[in-house]
Amino acid sequence: MNDRYDAGHGGDQQYELVGYDEYGQPVYRQAPAQQVPQQQAYDPYGTQVPQGYGQGYGYDPYATGHGQVPQQHPQGYGTGYDTGQQAPGPAYDPYDPYGQTAVTGLQAPVAEQTAYIPQQSAPPGTAEESGPRTGDTRPERDADGQPDYRTEQFAFVEEPDGDSEDVIDWLNFTENRTERREEAKRRAKSRLVALAVVLALVAVGGVGYMWWAGMLPGASSDEQTGTTTSAAAQKRDVVVVHLHDTKNGGTSTALLVDNTTTKQGATVLIPNALALTGDDGITTTLAKSVEDDGSSGTRDALDTVLGTDIQGTWRLDTPYLNNLVGLVGNIDIDTNADVPDPEAEKRGAAPLVTKGKAQTLSGKMAVAYATYRASGESQNAQLERFGQVMQGVLRKLSSDAQAATVTVQTLAQILDPSLSDKDLGTFLAKLADHAKGGDYKTEALPVQQDGTLSAEDSDSVVKNLLGGTAKSPDAGDAVRVGIRNATGEKDATEQARVAVLNGGYTFLDAGTTATSQATSQVTYSDAARKQDAVEVAKTLGLPAGAVKKGETTSNADVSVVLGQNYETTAATGDAGTTGTTGTTGTTG
């Protein structure tokens, strides 16, 4: 490797070395033109070559000498390049690149120094460490005379890479993006958990409220524990109302119930055949009790049978019902039958009340519909119409207690001492509020043919609506009377049933014969029941000659076959009085 530069070779232009680039390569520039007799040789390490040295091939930038080279060469020598200072001595041969003397062939001794390359750190122990370089250093040479560079002579500078910052930024961005995603997932999971907890609490609260309010199936029929009040423990206000038909006779009874716990109202229709026990311990019917015992005795008897606590009695005669409907501005109900006008002079006249949906009834029409009982119908059909009229009145009555009280006072009734006009007005206002809100129902009390209540049939009404317990009177020694209809009239069985129940007997339905029978018969199988058979015949209006000993129907103490001589009358709406057959021969 030859790093020297011949300034005068290859052209007229002269170049000088100005330094080395960052990779250790020499950098040259064109030397300015100068007219000098003798041109001084350029030494890249800042030393001067003695005059007289030639410029050609006598330059060796790495040549070492054995002596101090003088700063000025003897005249006559050509200008050349020399990188080191040499001690005074014999003149050098300008054509000896390694500084051998032309005369003796010996090189002047010099102090050996380590070579130094610009742009690199100087090896330890050199002048570069402590300050600016004052002299040139040259590398050692190998066996072939070439410069021998060592690794420690080079300093490897790590160049800053602009892409490194981009890589760091990208890594930071990726890390931040991942953290944001993880944080978003954690927040979403937390929201889902919170939402699930809220929905669970809402569901539990809703079910709990429905259970407490008795809105769940079975919640009101079975006694509940916890926050739900059992049906028996719910607070109710109960008033019994008796509708008296002042024109045709007979009564219709219903219980008006305000459940203050569940905020619901109800009308419980009670058939006249319901068996009650009077103050004297004798079994009677509801119709007979209303007629004989009055309001107080009937109210106490109903409490005994139904297990209720009735606060008052409201006697509502048909003329007052007429006025009440007029005061509330007529009523709108769904009618289930065409009701003839009782004042019509001709048969076939247009009905007073027409069967249909949402029929508007005046006071007169409401009375006719509430007391109507068609031929062959049971009293339950008439009771159902009465219940429709009462609920229609409540829907039109004011929900304000004071306004409802004014309506009651306007009727100018003489009320029962157990119920004042203010108490009745306040009570009816509460029921009116339930009826307008749809929290009102009307149901009939299921009564068996013998006037008693069965636990299965009456449980839904007595326990759920009234909060009581059905307790029919014990039959004890009451005579069981079986009735078979052989008159050919459908109404005969119903009339006989009412008469038997009113007489304090137990009624048993023995059915209807296929063919009619002219005379009636009363039979008994046990001689001890002969007197009972005579009393039954009197109760039904039959002659004493109709009584004889014979077979009786199953479970009956006395059997009766109603023949065509049994007098029947048209139904008047009161199951307690049916012509002559229902009021005669009553026995204790």
Secondary structure as GFF3:
##gff-version 3
##sequence-region A 1 588
A	DSSP	beta_strand	15	20	.	.	.	ID=ss1
A	DSSP	beta_strand	26	30	.	.	.	ID=ss2
A	DSSP	beta_strand	140	141	.	.	.	ID=ss3
A	DSSP	beta_strand	147	148	.	.	.	ID=ss4
A	DSSP	three_ten_helix	151	153	.	.	.	ID=ss5
A	DSSP	alpha_helix	162	212	.	.	.	ID=ss6
A	DSSP	beta_strand	236	244	.	.	.	ID=ss7
A	DSSP	beta_strand	251	259	.	.	.	ID=ss8
A	DSSP	beta_strand	264	270	.	.	.	ID=ss9
A	DSSP	beta_strand	275	277	.	.	.	ID=ss10
A	DSSP	beta_strand	283	285	.	.	.	ID=ss11
A	DSSP	alpha_helix	286	292	.	.	.	ID=ss12
A	DSSP	alpha_helix	294	306	.	.	.	ID=ss13
A	DSSP	beta_strand	310	317	.	.	.	ID=ss14
A	DSSP	alpha_helix	318	327	.	.	.	ID=ss15
A	DSSP	beta_strand	331	335	.	.	.	ID=ss16
A	DSSP	beta_strand	356	361	.	.	.	ID=ss17
A	DSSP	alpha_helix	363	371	.	.	.	ID=ss18
A	DSSP	alpha_helix	379	396	.	.	.	ID=ss19
A	DSSP	alpha_helix	401	411	.	.	.	ID=ss20
A	DSSP	alpha_helix	421	436	.	.	.	ID=ss21
A	DSSP	beta_strand	440	444	.	.	.	ID=ss22
A	DSSP	alpha_helix	455	458	.	.	.	ID=ss23
A	DSSP	pi_helix	459	463	.	.	.	ID=ss24
A	DSSP	beta_strand	480	485	.	.	.	ID=ss25
A	DSSP	alpha_helix	491	502	.	.	.	ID=ss26
A	DSSP	beta_strand	506	512	.	.	.	ID=ss27
A	DSSP	beta_strand	521	524	.	.	.	ID=ss28
A	DSSP	three_ten_helix	527	529	.	.	.	ID=ss29
A	DSSP	alpha_helix	530	540	.	.	.	ID=ss30
A	DSSP	three_ten_helix	544	546	.	.	.	ID=ss31
A	DSSP	beta_strand	547	549	.	.	.	ID=ss32
A	DSSP	beta_strand	558	562	.	.	.	ID=ss33
###
